[in-house]
Amino acid sequence: MSLKVGIVGLPNVGKSTLFNALTKKSVDAQNYPFCTIDPSVGVVEVPDERLHQLAEMAETEKTVPAIVEFVDIAGLVKGASKGEGLGNQFLANIRDVDSILHVSRIFEDPEIIHVEGRTDPKTDIEIINLELIEADKQVVEKRMQSNEKDLKRNDADAKVLDKVLKRCQEILNDEKFIIQFEDEFSDDQKKALKGLQLLTNKPILYALNKDFSGENVDSKDDGLWDDLMNYFAENDFKYIVIDGKTEGELNSFSPDEKTLYKEELGADFDGIDVLIKKCYSLLGLISYFTVGKAETRAWTVKDGSTAPEAGTAIHNDFKDKFIRAEVIDYKDLLACGSKKVAREKGLLRTEGKEYIVRDGDVIEFLI
């Protein structure tokens, strides 16, 4: 399963710095034929200690982790939805990703010019959010016009789409994101909504880029940090605080050097791994494992997938040809040390087509 996260934000907020820190953790894209080979796309491993424990137990020859693709999208500016800068191109790039990592600067640095002339993260975030909203308004208005002909023919799908478009228009006019109201839509409406590819219907994680060795908004008493936190709370937005520059430097350190550096700065810099995991879970994704001598691999599926649906991550034929699956929780397998012992203890169970795959399952499909 291909998962793309678009990194967006104003110019000079640290997007490319964060992207470079992420790509230092990149993996060999040859193991993932669906990935994009592009210098602005980084194929990054999802940190998962369970996978490596299973690989060590099986003495596997090849370990293949789950991955996320991060796309470095050039800086948006105010007016992008009206074509300012290269706005139309950048907004189209965002439309192609599955979720958005919105980077906002909270560090103060007079040598790095802020495009708005000051560091105010809430205002910065509102600028980008408004551009996404305005771009979606245009899509909704155009689709309303093109749907009129089908409505006149009394087309059932057009009626569903019409209701979706009208509700989207109301939400966007209130300067809210569509995804904040996703529970309002029926299954048929969600299908129509997905076809619109609206920017504000994508999951978003806000990355607040900090300089732990310098001055930052969260350490000042000017109310800007409180304004930002209130804004996130009011809109139920998810965020993470990260030091992109330091994360990039730490990636080249040995474990001992990294620990010493953290202690010297008095800060915890496990941010990149946390960020990757948050981006992975943002779309409701889980991992199951296949374990063997030749290869141990983590497979990405949607939470709530049945066993046949999960099997399609390996091969599309697995869904139609599925008979049953042998399943065991990774912790039980590690405790037993082998499938043979797990079977003898009755921990290796057989599951059918209705089984809902759980995060951490070790599965062997029988077709």
Number of C-alpha atoms within 10 A of each C-alpha: 16 15 19 24 27 22 25 27 27 23 19 15 26 25 26 22 19 23 20 19 22 24 21 17 18 19 16 10 16 9 10 15 9 11 19 16 12 9 9 16 20 27 25 21 21 22 17 14 9 15 24 18 14 25 23 15 18 19 16 17 12 12 19 20 21 22 26 23 25 26 26 23 21 20 21 22 21 18 17 23 25 14 14 12 15 16 21 16 15 18 22 12 15 24 19 14 20 20 25 25 22 21 28 28 28 26 25 18 14 9 6 11 14 17 14 13 8 13 21 20 22 20 16 21 19 13 19 23 19 20 21 22 25 21 22 25 21 14 17 21 14 11 15 19 9 11 18 14 12 14 17 10 9 11 12 11 14 19 17 18 23 21 14 22 23 14 16 23 21 13 18 21 13 10 15 17 24 22 16 16 13 13 9 11 15 12 10 12 20 17 14 20 20 11 10 18 17 22 28 24 20 21 20 22 21 21 26 20 24 24 17 17 12 9 14 18 20 16 11 10 9 10 10 19 19 14 15 18 14 13 15 15 11 9 11 10 14 14 18 15 16 25 26 26 18 20 21 20 12 20 16 13 12 10 11 8 12 16 14 12 17 15 11 9 11 11 11 13 21 13 16 21 17 15 21 21 17 17 24 22 13 17 16 12 17 21 24 21 26 20 22 19 14 12 15 23 22 24 20 23 22 18 17 16 17 18 25 25 21 25 25 17 15 15 9 13 13 19 19 12 12 18 15 18 21 16 23 23 18 21 15 16 22 17 11 17 14 14 18 12 14 18 15 10 10 10 16 20 13 15 17 14 14 12 16 16 25 20 18 17 21 25 24 17 19 13 12
